[in-house]
Each structure stands twice: as C-alpha cells, then as structure tokens.
C-alpha cells in the first residue's frame, strides 16, 4: 500500500456501508452539522492532530465533511473523479491560474 487514497475508493468505501438514497436530506443536515463543528474547531484555534491522535481535532472534522459530501454524491450517482476535472477546467477558464489541474495525480 502506497498510502494514497483515491476519491473513487472513498466513494466506494462509503457506499459499501452507508448508502441510503432515501436519506439524502439527512446526509445534507449531517454535512451542515459537521461543517459547523469544523468552524467551531477552527474558531477555537485547534490544530491538526499529532500522530496517533484524532478525536476532537480539525482533521476529524474535515474528514466528516468529506464523508457526508461523498455520501450525498453517492445518493445522486455522481462520480466525483469525473466531475472534479470538468469543474476545474471550468474554473480555470473563468479564473486562470499558473498551476493547472493534472489528471492521474
């Protein structure tokens, strides 16, 4: 294992144990709740976790936000690995940057 995790794997992992399209609104409410918890952690000045620590840290809250965003994408059958390059191309056309988005990274 190289330590890298793809978005496709995360979506598949989440879908394998937490896939309830009928609960998409609940997933959204949970996403909003987790975003609020992230905001509180940032406001408190919490820092990323030390090795081996995770509970109550910014790292944990960011993962929770990502988890529920991907759970929502799963409910709609959205392949985020396909969407991200398209959205980045659109963003780059509107707001050119010196660093292009690279596929396969």
Helices and strands as residue ranges (DSSP letters): H 7-17, G 21-23, H 24-43, H 58-75, H 80-94
